[in-house]
Amino acid sequence: MSTGVASGREELVGGDVVRLFEQPRVERRIENGTLPAWARRQYEAFDEKLLGERNGTDFPCHFGVDAQRNGGALYTFVPLADGTNAVGADALDATALDALADVVAAYLATREMHGPRTSLVTFFEPPADPDAWTEADYREAFWRVLQSLHDADTAPWPADIATDPAHPQFEFCYAGEPMFVTGAAPFYDERASRYNGVGLEVTFQPRSVFAGITGDTDAGQRAREQIHDRIEDYDGTHPHAHIGDWEDDDSHEWKQYLLPAGDEAFADDACPLDVHPVDVASSNDDAGPEDDATASPGDGESA
């Protein structure tokens, strides 16, 4: 499958949708009927969510809203296995996941050409019978996607990022890039900001996207306060206690990727991801507190 950026300069046919799409190309394919129906439904539901209101409140993340309004995001679409009646991770197509790994790598290599805060929004084909998938099935599929990416990754793990998910400074990495991952799914009835009524949705944002607005900056603190206020108004409920910052030793970022549907909490050591990097990048920095964070699983200091 081709993984180049699909723009208005070329025509695409059939089901070749596991590739990078700019917004104008997605919308052109919707107009000319060459985007699969499920992919159109996914994109249109996403667009409506980000550009609409709920409870008189805009979607909480104004960075995401601006990107969608101004065409600053990139997208890809991942089909399930053909004709499958399986659920959860068993319904995922191995060839499509291999192609997704190439797409994420291409995104990381080209995203700065599109803008400093360009995200990759990944839409998955919904099951033929939506009622057949439980919350557990969606969670299993989500973590299988990340596991597949990790297993395909040949780049060294960043030296300043913990490899143990139980460590508060752990973050998912791919191709040497730390990334914040956000999942949305149909089971989020009580958390509308994480709701996708069509199927699974996974957004990738490299840490560099947050340059200047991280939690240890004044601008970042203001942005987070605004987002948290909007979440409460938009969702009609309080933000989950797992919401925090990577810089916060009391926070574990993996817990935020696919939040609990209610107020339940994940144990620090319950991350489903099996982290086994091919190597850890060397660092020229002097030994310091962060050195503990790069220890292999089981050797690092857990929170």
N, C-alpha and C positions, 0 to 999 in steps of 0.2 A: 504494500500500500504506500502511496505517496504521502509524505509528511510535510511538504513545503507549505508555505503560507498561501492560502487560497484567496486571491484577490479578484477584482473584476476583469483581470487581464486574461483569464483562461476559463474554459468551460469544464465542468465536472459532470460526470454521469453516474448513474446507478447508485450503488451503496458505498461508494468510496468517500466515506465521511469521517474516518478516523485520521484527521489531518488538521492543521491549524487553519482557522477561518477568521478573517477580519469581519467586523459587523456588516459592512455593506455587501459582502459576498453572501453571508447568511441570508440577509433580507432579499437579495436578488434571487437566490435560489428558492426562497419561499414564494416570491412573486411568479417565477416561471415554472413552479411546480416540480423542481428537480431535487428538492430536499425530502427525504423520507417523511411520511406523515408523523411518525412518532418524534422525529427530530424537530419538526416544525412545532408540534405541541409543546415540547420541552422549552424551546427558545421563546415562544410567545408567552408561556406562563412565567418564565423568568423575567422577560421584559416588562410584563404587566406588574409583577411583584415589585421590581426595583423602581419603576417609574410611577407607580400608583400610591395610594394612601390606605391606611388601615387605622381605624379609630381616630381619624383626622390627623394622622401622623405619617410623615414620609418614612420610607424604609430606613432603618437605623444607621446603616453605614453610608455616610454621605460620600465617601470616596468611591464606593461601588455605584452609587446613584450617578455621580458625575461621569464615571467611566462608561456606564450604559447610555447615558444621555448624549455623550459626546463621542461615542464610538471608540473608546479607549481600551476595550477588553479584547481578548482573543478567545476563541471557542473551539471545542472539538466534540464529536459525537461518537459514542461507543456502542455498537450493537451487541445484543446477547447472542448466544449460540443459536444457530438456525434451528427452528422447530423444537426448541427445548421445552419440556414441561418441568424441568428442575427449578429449584428455588434457591435464592441466596447465592453464595459463591459458586455453587455447582452450575448455575445458569450462565456464568461469565464465559466468554469466548477467548480461548488462549491466544489465538492469532490476533484478535482485536487488542488484547492486553499488551502483546508484544509491540503492536503498532502504536499503542498509547505511550509506551516507554520512549519510542522514537519521537513522538509528538512533543512530550514534555521536554526532552532534550533540545528539540528544535525551538521550542518556546523560550527556553532559558538562553539559547544562543542568539535569539533575534528580538527578544521583547523590548530591549532598550531602543530599537528602531521605531517602536510604536509609541513609546511614552515611558516616563520614569516610574509610573505606578500601574503598569499593564499587568493584569491578572489573566490566568487561563481558567476558563469555566468549562468543565467537562460534564456533558450530559450523557446519561446512560439510557439505553432503550428500556422502556418499562415492560414488565411481564405481561403476557397475553391476558392473564387473569390476575388483576391487581390484588384481589382478595386472598390470593394464594400465598402472598409474601407477608410474613409477620415482621415486627420490629427487629427481632433477632436475625431474620434473613437479610434485611437491609444492612444491619451492622456487620454481619459476616461478609457480605459482598463488599462493603466499604473497606474493611481491613484487608480483604484479599487483594483489592486493587493496590493498596499501598504496599502490601507484601510483594506483589508481583513486580512493582516498580523497584523496590529495594533489591529483590533477588536479581534483577537485570542490571543493576547499577555496577559499573566497573570503575568508577572514580573513587579516589580516597575520601574518607569521611573527613569533614572539616575539623581541624585540630582543636578549635575552641567550642565544639558542640559535643555534649555528652552522648555516648552511645548506649547508655542504659536508660530506657524510658522511665524508670523509677526516679531518676535524678531530675531535679527541677530545671536544669539547663539542657535537657534533652529537647531536640526538635527534629522532625522528619527532614531528611536531606536526600537530594538526588542530584547526580552529576556535580557533586561538590558544592551544591547550593542548599543552605538551610531554608526551609519553606514552611509557612503557616498554611495548614490545610483546613478547609471548612466544608462540612457535609450538610446537605439538605435532603429531606426524604418525606414520604407521605405520612409517616407516623407522628410527626410533630404537630398534633392537634392543638396543644397548649402553648407552643412556641412558634408563632406565625413567621417570625423572621428566619426560622430554620425549616419552614414548611415548603415542600415541593409536592404538589398533588399529582404530578405525572409519574415521577420515578426518582431514581437516585441522581444527585447532582454533587459534584466535587469541584471545589475551586482551589487552585494553587496560587500562592502569593509568596515569592521569595522574600527573605528578610530585608533585602535591600530596598524593597518597595516601601518599607516603613522608615527609611532614612529621614531623620529630622523630626519624626513623630513617634518615636519609641516611648515606652512608658517612663523612661528616666529623663524626658525633656518636658519643658513647660507646655510646648505645643502638643506633645503627645498626651499629656495629662488632660489638657482641655478637650482634645478630640475624644478621649475615652469617656470623660464625664458626659459629653454631649451624646455619644453613642449609647451609653448605659441608660441615660434619661429617655432616649428615644425607644430603646428596647422595652422599657417598662410600659411606655405609652402604647407602642405598636403591638406588643404581645399581649398586653393586658395583664401581665404578671411580672414579677421581679426577675432581673437577670439571674441566671444560675450561679451558684457559689463557685463553680469551677472557672468562671470567667476571670482571667487575670493577665499578667504580663510575663513574658519570658524572663525578664530581669528579676522577677519576684521569686524568692526562694520558697514561698508557700504555694506557688502555682506549678501545675504540671500541664504543659501545653497540650500533650496528646489527649487529655481529658476533654479539651475544648473542640477537638476536631469533629466529633459526632456526639454532641452533648446528650446527657440523659434527657428523656422526654419530660420527666417530672422533676422533683426535687431530690431524687436519690443521688448518691455519690459513688464514684468509682474509687476503688482502692488504688493507692499509689503504684502498686506492683502488678496491676491487672491489665496493662496494655497488651493487646493481642499481637502486636508486631514483634516478630523474631528478628532482632537487629544483629547482623553479622557482616559488617563492612569488609570489603576485600583488603582494606588498609586504612590507616588513619594518617592524615597528612601531617608532616612534620611541622613544627613551629619554631621560629627563631626567637620567640618571646622568652623573657626570663621566667623561671619557675614561679608559679603563683597559685592563687586559689583555683584558677580555671583549669590548671593541670589535672586536678582530681576529676574534673568533668569529662576528660577524654579517656578515662579508663574503660576497659572492656566491661560488658555486662557482668555483674557479680563482684567486680573489683572496685567500682566507683562508690562514692559515699551517697547513699540514698537518703531522700528526705524522710 
